[in-house]
Amino acid sequence: TIASNRIDSLCYFIGKLVRFGFFLLMIFSIFRYTDSLAGYKPYEILLFFLTFNLVDLSGQAFMRGVYAFRRYVREGGFDYVVSKPINPLFFILSRATDLLDLLLIPPIVGFIIYCVHILNVDVTITSVLHYLLLLMIGFVIITGFHIIAAAITITHTENSNSIWLYRDAMTVGRFPPEIFTFALQMFFTFVIPVFIIVAYPSKAILNELAPKSFSIALVYSILFFSFSLYIWNKSLKKYTSASS
């Protein structure tokens, strides 16, 4: 698909780079007038932003099929899936992979490594493992969000905004949670767990994450993913096919 639409794909890729560049410009423009933001230095803020991009792009790259699932249900394509010997949820989540998003992941990982090097943080094997494990926990939660969005699409085919609600909420993770009020911090930690997905890994590599937070993130991800599977199974039982 990318090879047959080279100009569109190139413009899309350049657009992502421009968007990424403008946000970097905004961060460094802010620090022209202040030395810190909620106690964080410029490259620490940048680490939050890069981690946000890493987890957000990973979700988009590997689960792009959810974004077009509404049309798939309305046009009857899902009828053929549920009648075949394949897990329909696996099919939905993995049927479309965005190569252009995947191409952006290696440079972002390189930026993260460079950012940590500039910060001169006392990086240990433990902190790196915690960072990677928390990224995996965040990806589990992101997968749960996509499963819930797919489940809502089955029961309410007119609903196309659930996945975009998640995408908009995720942008909160670009900045450290400390810039928000306590109430908002709790909301974006336990209701829409953006800070668990983004802030916890960033704090782990900065050696600022409390030990209990790791346990909270692990337990929350298991409960949230289990809840998403429950919602999916309930929705799937209500599916009757496009023709009916």
Secondary structure by P-SEA (a helix, b strand, c coil): ccccaaaaaaaaaaaaaaaaaaaaaaaaaaaccccccccccaaaaaaaaaaaaaaaaaaaaccccccaaaaaaaaccccccccccccaaaaaacccccaaaaaaaaaaaaaaaaaaaaacccccaaaaaaaaaaaaaaaaaaaaaaaaaaaaaaaccccccaaaaaaaaacccccccccccaaaaaaaccccccccccaaaaaaaaccccaaaaaaaaaaaaaaaaaaaaaaaaaaaacccccc
